[in-house]
Amino acid sequence: MSDWTWEYEPDAENVVGGLDAAQRLEIGGLAQRIADAVGVRRIGKPFDITESASGVRTFAEGSAMVWYQEDYRDDVVLILRVQHFGAQHPDS
């Protein structure tokens, strides 16, 4: 367990607003595992102001894909966008 956390950017409604409760829970678990992995990877790596955030990264697992950014200043993973392939399309 690390001190890294995660949050939606800009907010949950814009990122996971179209997903049902179970899908949101799945995305939340995935986001926490990403934050834990980043925390482990960053152990012993000193903060460098010239590298304050990563570029946009992607990770997929099962039927979910997440676009995220690592913010090294605040030890937070910012969840920017998600795609859940089990989600109903709004037009269906």
C-alpha positions as CSV (number, residue, x, y, z in Angstrom):
1,M,0.0,0.0,0.0
2,S,1.4,3.4,-0.9
3,D,0.5,7.0,-0.1
4,W,-0.5,7.5,-3.7
5,T,-4.2,8.3,-4.3
6,W,-6.3,8.8,-7.4
7,E,-9.0,11.2,-8.6
8,Y,-11.1,12.0,-11.6
9,E,-10.0,15.0,-13.7
10,P,-12.0,17.2,-14.2
11,D,-14.6,15.3,-12.2
12,A,-16.5,12.0,-11.9
13,E,-19.5,13.1,-14.0
14,N,-17.2,14.0,-17.0
15,V,-15.1,10.9,-16.7
16,V,-17.5,8.0,-15.7
17,G,-20.9,9.7,-15.9
18,G,-22.3,7.2,-18.4
19,L,-21.3,4.1,-16.4
20,D,-23.5,2.2,-14.0
21,A,-22.6,1.6,-10.4
22,A,-20.9,-1.7,-10.9
23,Q,-18.8,-0.3,-13.8
24,R,-17.8,2.7,-11.7
25,L,-16.7,0.4,-8.9
26,E,-14.6,-1.6,-11.4
27,I,-13.0,1.6,-12.7
28,G,-12.3,2.7,-9.1
29,G,-10.6,-0.6,-8.2
30,L,-8.5,-0.3,-11.4
31,A,-7.6,3.3,-10.6
32,Q,-6.5,2.3,-7.1
33,R,-4.3,-0.6,-8.4
34,I,-2.7,1.9,-10.8
35,A,-2.0,4.3,-8.0
36,D,-0.5,1.6,-5.8
37,A,1.7,0.4,-8.7
38,V,2.9,4.0,-9.4
39,G,3.7,4.4,-5.7
40,V,5.8,1.3,-5.6
41,R,7.6,2.2,-8.8
42,R,8.4,5.7,-7.4
43,I,9.9,4.4,-4.1
44,G,13.3,5.9,-3.6
45,K,13.0,8.2,-6.6
46,P,13.5,11.8,-5.5
47,F,11.1,14.5,-6.6
48,D,12.4,16.5,-9.5
49,I,10.5,19.7,-10.4
50,T,11.5,19.3,-14.1
51,E,9.5,16.0,-14.1
52,S,6.4,17.1,-12.2
53,A,3.9,15.0,-14.1
54,S,3.9,12.1,-16.7
55,G,2.4,12.3,-20.1
56,V,-0.9,10.7,-20.7
57,R,-0.7,6.9,-20.2
58,T,-3.2,4.1,-20.9
59,F,-4.0,0.8,-19.2
60,A,-6.6,-1.8,-20.1
61,E,-7.8,-4.7,-18.1
62,G,-10.8,-6.9,-18.9
63,S,-13.5,-4.7,-20.5
64,A,-12.1,-1.4,-19.1
65,M,-9.5,1.0,-20.5
66,V,-8.2,4.0,-18.6
67,W,-6.3,7.1,-19.7
68,Y,-4.4,8.6,-16.8
69,Q,-1.6,10.9,-15.8
70,E,0.8,10.6,-12.9
71,D,1.2,13.9,-10.9
72,Y,4.5,13.5,-8.9
73,R,3.9,16.8,-7.0
74,D,0.9,15.5,-5.2
75,D,1.4,11.7,-5.4
76,V,-1.9,11.4,-7.3
77,V,-3.0,9.5,-10.4
78,L,-5.5,11.6,-12.4
79,I,-8.0,9.5,-14.3
80,L,-8.7,11.5,-17.4
81,R,-10.9,9.2,-19.5
82,V,-12.3,5.7,-19.4
83,Q,-13.9,3.4,-21.8
84,H,-15.9,0.4,-20.5
85,F,-16.7,-2.0,-23.3
86,G,-19.6,-3.4,-21.4
87,A,-21.3,0.0,-21.2
88,Q,-24.5,0.6,-23.1
89,H,-24.1,3.2,-25.9
90,P,-26.5,6.2,-25.2
91,D,-28.1,5.7,-28.6
92,S,-29.1,2.1,-28.0
